[in-house]
Amino acid sequence: MIISTATPLSDFAKEFEFEDIRPYYDDEIKLVATKLITDPVFMQLINYLWPSMTFEDVKQKLAKVNSSQDFQLEFMHGAIRKVLELSATELSSSGFEHLDKTKSYLFVANHRDILLDAAILQVLLVEHGFQTSEISFGSNLKEKGFINEFVKLNRMFTVLRDGSSKELYEISRKLSAYVRHTLVDKKVSLWIAQRNGRTKDGCDITQNGLLKMLNISGKKTFSENFQQLNIVPLTISYEYEPCDYLKTQETYLANLNTKYVKSPGEDLNSIITGIKQFKGKIHLTVGKPIEKKDLVAIDVFENDNDKIKAFAAMLDKLIYSNYKTNPVNFIAADILEKSYKRADKYNSEEKQSFINYIEESLKKIKGEREQVKQLFLKIYATPVLNKGI
């Protein structure tokens, strides 16, 4: 399906202009793609990922690009597969049989890595015969020039993060309308994180504010509004957490200062670290689409706030249950609790290897050693504790 400027708007979207948040339409892609060949940052990226690819090779590939999906297939699919080849031992998945190729879905996902969570979904969607999705991308991560072009080429839409209370409400209204417009009018799926920012402590929790935002654009009952969005819970599991030591450092400093202020370039450093750091086994679980009966059961609550809380709890439980645990998770839980009750889930070699990994990681983190170690262990232990194992 070609997404163009001519895509009609439903009533809930007609009052909004989406120019500042939308990705490129397919009928804009050709012009943007042809300009990439002159961008030194793009060519540096190509040289890093495909050192054998010549200027002419790149030019020929760009000539084939007439849509966002074309760009993803010609460049991004191979790039992400290359990243995984260099930094992971395995990528597996389950649950794609729950999806219908004729439908569009809102993938509500746990968030562990800035770039790879959504990128891995795109790779697996293509390899299972689906169209790629649009991807939410925080405005705090956008930059001028190549990064901005690159984001919009890759079907990323912007989630604006700054403003007064009144401005943020209007931002939420527009974002909600855009999500519904993309699913209903454009018939394109979307990936959106269950919370602002990555999980730093291993606990995947759906923010009530996300669900409130999604509900704003609905004009019917609570259950009908969410049924229209066709929500699918998505769980990504990394054996070795991307940026684990950086997340631990941030959590430690946030606990000391109550409010953590990022330094310039910190997000970019997290993106690069997440790409390069060893991740071991990676698994993506596609949950079953939320059904009408599940949503109708929530309608019994008297007010929307209670309905939102109940729906968030439902999503959390589904995401927790679909997390694929590894020996490192059980080892961390036992060390944290000073127990051996999960010792049947790992062997002595695996335990010693992870203990060595912990020790090496702690050397990169500044702070009181025992506190830092506890925070680091929680990242790995929490998925096990949330499952009640």
C-alpha positions in Angstrom: 0.0 0.0 0.0 1.3 3.4 -1.0 0.9 6.1 1.7 0.5 9.5 0.2 -0.6 13.0 0.9 -4.0 12.1 -0.5 -4.9 9.6 2.3 -8.3 10.8 3.6 -8.8 11.8 7.2 -11.5 10.5 9.5 -13.6 13.0 11.5 -11.4 12.5 14.6 -8.3 13.7 12.7 -9.7 16.5 10.6 -9.0 19.3 13.1 -5.2 18.5 13.2 -2.2 19.2 11.1 0.4 16.4 11.4 3.2 18.0 9.5 5.5 18.4 12.6 5.2 14.8 13.8 4.6 12.6 10.7 7.2 10.6 8.8 7.6 11.1 5.1 4.8 10.1 2.8 5.8 7.5 0.2 5.4 10.1 -2.6 8.0 12.2 -0.9 10.6 9.5 -0.5 12.2 9.5 -4.0 13.4 13.1 -3.7 14.8 12.6 -0.1 16.5 9.3 -1.0 18.3 10.8 -4.0 19.8 13.5 -1.7 21.3 10.9 0.7 24.2 10.1 -1.6 25.6 13.6 -1.0 25.3 13.3 2.8 28.7 12.5 4.4 27.1 11.1 7.6 25.0 8.6 5.5 28.1 7.5 3.6 30.0 7.1 6.9 27.2 4.8 8.1 27.3 2.8 4.8 31.1 2.5 5.0 30.9 1.2 8.6 28.1 -1.4 7.9 29.1 -2.4 4.4 32.8 -1.5 3.9 32.8 -3.3 0.5 29.9 -1.3 -0.9 31.0 1.2 -3.5 29.6 4.7 -4.2 28.0 3.2 -7.4 26.4 0.4 -5.4 24.8 2.8 -3.0 23.6 4.9 -5.9 22.0 1.9 -7.6 20.3 0.8 -4.3 18.9 4.3 -3.8 17.5 4.3 -7.3 15.3 1.4 -6.3 13.8 3.4 -3.4 10.3 4.7 -4.0 8.7 4.2 -0.6 9.7 4.0 3.1 9.4 0.2 3.0 11.8 0.2 0.0 14.4 2.2 2.0 14.0 -0.2 4.9 14.4 -3.3 2.7 17.3 -1.9 0.7 19.3 -0.5 3.6 17.9 -1.0 7.1 17.0 -4.6 7.1 20.5 -5.6 6.2 22.0 -3.0 8.6 20.0 -4.4 11.6 20.8 -8.0 10.7 24.5 -6.9 10.6 24.3 -5.3 14.0 22.7 -8.5 15.4 25.4 -10.7 13.7 28.1 -8.6 15.5 26.4 -8.3 18.9 24.0 -11.2 19.5 24.2 -14.9 19.5 20.6 -15.6 18.5 17.4 -13.8 17.5 14.2 -15.8 17.9 10.5 -14.9 18.0 7.1 -16.3 18.7 3.5 -15.3 18.2 3.4 -14.0 14.7 0.7 -16.6 14.0 -1.6 -14.4 16.1 -1.5 -11.6 13.4 -3.6 -11.1 10.3 -1.7 -9.7 7.3 -4.8 -7.7 6.3 -5.1 -5.8 9.6 -3.1 -3.0 11.2 -2.1 -3.2 14.8 -0.9 -1.0 17.6 2.1 -2.8 19.1 2.4 -1.6 22.7 5.8 -2.8 23.7 8.2 -2.9 26.7 11.2 -0.7 26.1 14.8 -1.9 26.7 16.8 -0.3 23.9 16.4 3.1 22.2 16.9 1.9 18.7 16.9 -1.9 18.6 13.5 -2.7 20.2 11.5 -1.3 17.3 14.1 -2.1 14.7 14.1 -5.8 15.5 10.3 -5.8 15.2 10.7 -4.4 11.6 13.2 -7.1 10.7 10.9 -9.8 11.9 7.7 -8.3 10.4 9.4 -8.4 7.0 10.7 -11.9 7.5 7.2 -13.1 8.4 5.6 -11.5 5.4 4.2 -8.4 7.0 4.5 -4.7 6.1 6.8 -2.7 8.4 5.2 -0.4 11.0 5.5 3.2 11.9 7.6 3.8 15.1 7.2 6.4 17.9 10.3 8.5 18.4 10.8 11.0 21.2 11.5 14.6 20.2 14.3 14.7 22.7 16.2 12.3 20.4 15.7 14.2 17.2 18.4 16.4 15.7 18.6 18.6 12.6 20.1 17.4 9.4 20.7 13.8 8.6 19.2 12.3 11.8 15.9 14.1 11.2 15.8 12.9 7.5 16.8 9.4 8.5 14.1 9.2 11.2 11.3 10.3 8.8 12.6 8.0 6.1 12.2 5.1 8.5 8.5 5.6 9.2 9.2 7.2 12.6 6.7 9.7 13.9 7.6 12.2 16.6 6.3 12.2 20.2 6.7 15.8 21.3 7.8 15.9 25.0 8.1 19.6 26.0 5.5 22.2 26.8 3.2 23.7 29.5 0.4 21.6 31.0 -2.0 23.1 28.4 0.4 22.5 25.5 1.1 18.9 26.6 -2.7 18.2 26.6 -3.0 19.5 23.1 0.1 17.5 22.1 -1.6 14.4 23.5 -4.9 15.1 21.6 -3.0 15.4 18.3 -0.8 12.4 18.9 -3.9 10.3 19.8 -5.6 11.5 16.6 -2.4 10.7 14.6 -2.2 7.1 16.0 -5.9 6.4 15.2 -5.5 8.1 11.8 -2.6 5.8 10.9 -4.3 2.7 12.0 -7.8 3.4 10.7 -7.2 5.6 7.6 -3.7 4.7 6.4 -4.2 1.1 7.7 -0.5 1.0 8.8 0.6 -0.6 12.1 2.5 1.3 14.8 5.1 0.5 17.5 4.8 2.5 20.6 6.6 2.0 24.0 4.5 1.3 27.0 6.2 4.2 28.9 8.3 7.3 28.2 12.0 6.2 28.1 13.5 2.8 28.6 13.0 0.6 31.5 16.0 1.2 33.9 15.2 -1.3 36.6 14.0 -4.3 34.7 10.3 -3.7 35.6 8.1 -3.2 32.5 5.2 -1.0 33.5 2.6 0.6 31.3 2.1 4.3 32.0 -1.5 5.3 32.6 -0.8 8.5 30.7 -0.1 6.5 27.5 -3.5 4.8 27.6 -5.3 8.1 28.5 -3.6 9.7 25.5 -4.8 6.8 23.2 -8.3 7.1 24.5 -8.7 10.9 23.9 -9.4 10.5 20.1 -12.1 7.9 20.6 -15.7 9.0 20.2 -17.4 5.8 21.6 -17.3 3.8 24.7 -14.0 2.9 26.4 -14.0 -0.7 25.1 -15.0 0.4 21.6 -12.3 3.1 21.5 -9.5 0.6 22.3 -11.0 -2.2 20.2 -10.6 0.1 17.2 -6.8 0.4 17.9 -6.3 -3.4 17.7 -3.7 -3.5 20.5 -1.0 -6.2 20.6 1.2 -6.5 23.6 4.8 -6.9 22.5 7.7 -8.2 24.7 11.4 -8.1 23.8 13.8 -10.0 26.0 17.6 -9.6 25.9 19.8 -12.1 27.6 22.3 -9.3 28.4 20.5 -6.0 28.9 21.6 -3.2 26.4 23.3 -0.4 28.4 22.9 -2.2 31.7 25.8 -0.4 33.4 24.7 3.0 32.0 21.1 2.4 33.2 22.5 1.5 36.7 24.6 4.6 36.8 21.6 6.8 35.8 19.4 5.1 38.5 22.0 5.5 41.2 22.5 9.2 40.4 18.7 9.8 40.2 18.3 8.2 43.6 20.9 10.6 45.0 19.7 13.8 43.3 15.9 13.0 43.1 15.9 14.4 39.5 18.4 13.1 36.9 19.6 15.6 34.2 21.1 14.0 31.2 24.4 15.4 29.9 24.8 16.5 26.2 25.2 13.6 23.9 24.1 11.0 26.5 21.2 9.7 24.4 23.5 9.3 21.4 26.0 7.4 23.6 23.2 5.1 24.7 22.1 4.4 21.1 25.7 3.5 20.1 26.3 1.4 23.3 23.0 -0.4 22.7 24.1 -1.2 19.2 27.6 -2.4 20.0 27.2 -4.0 23.4 27.0 -7.8 23.5 23.4 -8.9 24.0 23.5 -12.7 23.8 20.1 -14.2 23.0 17.3 -12.0 22.0 13.6 -13.0 21.8 10.6 -11.1 20.6 7.1 -12.3 21.7 4.1 -11.1 19.9 1.1 -11.4 22.2 -2.5 -12.2 21.1 -4.4 -9.0 20.1 -6.5 -7.7 22.9 -10.0 -9.0 22.3 -13.4 -7.4 22.7 -14.3 -9.6 25.7 -11.2 -8.4 27.5 -12.1 -4.8 27.0 -15.8 -5.2 27.8 -14.8 -6.7 31.1 -13.0 -3.4 31.9 -16.1 -1.4 31.1 -17.7 -2.5 34.3 -15.5 0.0 36.2 -17.4 3.3 37.0 -14.9 5.9 35.7 -12.2 6.1 33.0 -9.3 6.4 35.5 -10.2 3.0 37.0 -10.6 1.6 33.6 -7.2 2.9 32.6 -5.6 1.4 35.7 -7.2 -2.0 35.0 -6.2 -2.0 31.4 -2.6 -1.0 32.3 -2.5 -3.9 34.8 -3.7 -6.3 32.1 -1.1 -5.2 29.6 1.6 -5.4 32.3 0.7 -9.0 33.2 0.7 -10.0 29.5 4.1 -8.4 28.9 5.6 -9.9 32.1 4.3 -13.4 31.2 5.7 -13.2 27.7 9.2 -12.2 28.9 11.7 -15.0 27.9 14.0 -15.6 30.9 17.6 -16.9 30.7 19.9 -18.4 33.3 21.3 -14.9 34.1 17.9 -13.8 35.3 17.6 -16.6 37.7 21.2 -16.2 38.9 20.6 -12.5 39.5 17.4 -13.2 41.5 19.2 -15.8 43.7 22.1 -13.5 44.3 19.8 -10.6 45.2 17.8 -12.8 47.6 20.9 -14.6 48.9 19.1 -17.9 48.0 19.6 -21.0 45.9 15.9 -21.7 45.3 16.3 -21.3 41.5 19.6 -23.3 41.3 17.9 -25.8 39.0 17.6 -23.1 36.3 21.4 -22.7 35.8 24.7 -24.5 36.3 27.9 -23.5 38.2 29.7 -22.5 35.0 26.8 -20.1 34.0 26.8 -18.7 37.5 30.5 -18.0 37.6 30.4 -16.5 34.1 27.6 -14.1 35.1 29.4 -13.2 38.4 32.5 -12.3 36.3 30.3 -10.2 34.0 28.8 -8.4 37.0 32.3 -7.6 38.4 33.5 -6.2 35.1 30.4 -4.1 34.7 30.6 -2.7 38.2 34.1 -1.3 37.4 32.4 1.1 34.9 29.9 2.5 37.4 30.7 5.2 40.0 29.0 5.0 43.4 28.7 3.0 46.6 29.5 -0.5 45.5 26.8 -2.4 47.3 24.1 0.0 46.2 25.3 -0.1 42.7 25.4 -3.9 42.7 21.9 -4.2 44.0 20.6 -1.8 41.2 22.5 -3.8 38.6 21.1 -7.1 39.8 17.6 -5.8 39.8 17.7 -5.2 36.1 18.2 -8.9 35.5 16.2 -10.3 38.5 13.0 -8.3 38.1 11.6 -10.3 35.1 11.9 -13.4 37.2 10.3 -11.8 40.3 7.5 -10.3 38.2 6.7 -13.8 36.9 6.6 -15.0 40.5 9.2 -17.7 39.8 
